[in-house]
Amino acid sequence: MARLLVYYAHPGHRYSNANRELWRRARSVDGIERVDLYEEYPRFDIDIDREQQRLLDHDVILFQFPMFWYSTPSLIKEWEDLVLEHGFAYGSGGDKLGGKCMMLAITSAGPVEAYTPRGYQHYPIRTFLTPLEQTARLCDMRFAPPYVLFSSLTAPSDGALETHVKGYGRLLEAIRDDRYDFDAVKDVDVVHYENLPIRETG
């Protein structure tokens, strides 16, 4: 079994529709560790030693969050700045995360067609995730294609959220059980409930 750590970051959790349901599903999955960063660090007083130990104890690190101004909520950036220290995550002697995997589960209010050259975002969503992808590379981690829910504001009413939440549960369970085929999606931009590369057992 893979040791999976899920970090959740949403400063407006109680007002969320999509992420609140995704987090509820994540909390129902046995055998994984979950951390609500805004609940644990409401004043941004991050315990560096505890967070570094969490990283050492797990194989796959998954961040769940809504896209905020083409980036992460601010607490994730603060977490990165403090936890991913030189000599620990990168640089001289900083090989502690080598071989681990980083993955994202994100929501975007914009529709999928917005993230095209002719769409109002002009770029693929992976372009906006480049800083996180490069962070993973600098730390000698694998960066897996993110699990993305587009049109997240309308997803609860059009039925897309329920399916996406079910897919999220399947994804987390598959990673935990070593049934998620990371190699099968290495050349795709994003994954969603329809193209999850899960190996069946039996």
N, C-alpha and C positions, 0 to 999 in steps of 0.2 A: 504493500500500500504506500502511496505517496503521502507525505506529510504536507497538508495544505493549510495555509494561513490566509484568511480573508480580512483585509482592512476595508472598513466602510467609512466614508467621509461625506456627510451631507449636513451643512450648517443649519438647514431648514427642514430637518427630518420630519417634524410633526406636520409640516405643510406639504410634504411630498406625496405624490400618488405612486409613481413608478418605482422609485428607489425604496420607498417604505415597504412595498410588497416584495421586491427583490430581496431586501434584507430579512424580511420575515421568512422567506423561503430558505435563505442561507442559514438562518438560525435553527431551522428544523433538520438540517443535515447532520447526522452523527459522525463522529470521528474526524472532525476538522476543528481548527481554532479560528475564532472570530473576534475581531476587535473593532468596536465603534470608536473611532478616533475622537470625534467631537464629544462623545459621552465621557471618554476616559481622560481627555485633556481639554476641558472647556476653557482653560486659561492659557493654553498652548505651552504648558510647562512639561514638555516631553521628557520622559525618563529614558535617556539614551542607552544606558546599560540594559534595561529591560527590553527595549526594542531591538537592540543588536542581538540579544540572546534569542528573542523570538525568531529573528531571521536565521540564526545559526541552527535552530531547532526544526526548520521546515525546508522542504524541497521546492515548493511552488508558492510564490507570493502573489496574491491576486488583490488588486485595488478596485473597489466598487465605488463609483462616484458619478454625479452629473457633470457634464461639461459646463464650465463657468468661463465665459469670455475666452473660449478656445484653449482652455487650460484646465487645471485641477482646482478644486476648492483650496483656499490658502493654507489650510492646516497640513495638507499633503506636502506642499512645498516646504513648509517649516520642518516637517518630519524629515524630508530628504536632506535639507541643509544641515540638520543636527545629527541624524542617525548614520548617514552614509559618509562617515569620516574617512579622511586620508589615513592610510595605514590599516583600515578595516575593510572598506568596500573597494578602494582603488588606491593607486600609487604604490610606493615602496612598502612591501609587506601587506598590501591591501587585497588579499586574495580570498577573503573569508566567504564571499558570496559566489565564487566561481563554480559554474556548473548548475546553479539553481535557475529557476525559470520565473520570469515576471509576466503576469497577464493582467489585463484590465477588463472590467465589466462596466460599461459606461452607457449613459443615456444622453440623447440629444433632442432638444425641442424641434430642431429642423428636420425636414423629411430627407430621405436618402438622395433624392434628386438635387437637393441644395448643395450637396458636396460633390459637384462636378464642375468642369470648366465653365459651363453655361449657367450653373446654379448661382444663387446669391452668395454662397460661401466661397465659390470660385476654386476651391481645392478639395481633394479627397480628405476624409476625416483623418486618415492616417498621417497626413501632413501636419496636422495640429498636434499630433501625439509624438512627433519626432523627438522633442526633448526627453520624454520618458523612454523612448526606444534607445536613444543614445546613452541615457543613464544606465540602462540595463547592459548595454555593450561595454561601457566603461568599467562596470563592475563584473565583467566577464559572465554575465547572465544571459540566458536565452530570452528573447522577447517574443511572446506568442501573439498571434492575431487577436485583437480584442473582441469581446462579445458585446455587440452594440444593439441598442434599441433606438431607432430613429422615430421621429414624430411622437416623442414621449408624452407630450401634453394631451394628445388626442387618443393615445393608446388605450387608456382605461375605457373609453366609450366605444371604440371601434372593435374591441375584442383582441387587439394585438397584445395587450399587456398580459392577459392570462396565459396565452401561449408562450410568450417570452419568459414569464416567471417559471413555467413548467420546464422550459428548456434550460433555464439557469440551474434549477435543481438537478437536472440530468447532467449538466456540465460539471458541477461541483462533485457529484457522486462519482462520475467517470474519472475525474482527476484523482480523487481519493483512492479509487480502486485500481489505478493504473490502466484504465480502459480508454483514456483520452489519447488519441493519436495525434500528437503535436506535429509529427513529420508530414501528415497528410494535408495540413493546411499551411505549411510554411510559406507557400507562394500566394496565399490569398490575403486580401486587405483586412477583412473582418469576418467574423463568424456570427451566425444567428441560429435560431432554433431549427431551421431547415437544413443546415449543412454542418451540424455538429459531428465531428469525426470520432464517433464512439464505437469502440470494438465491442461486439456482443460476446457474452460468455456462453460456455456450454457448447 
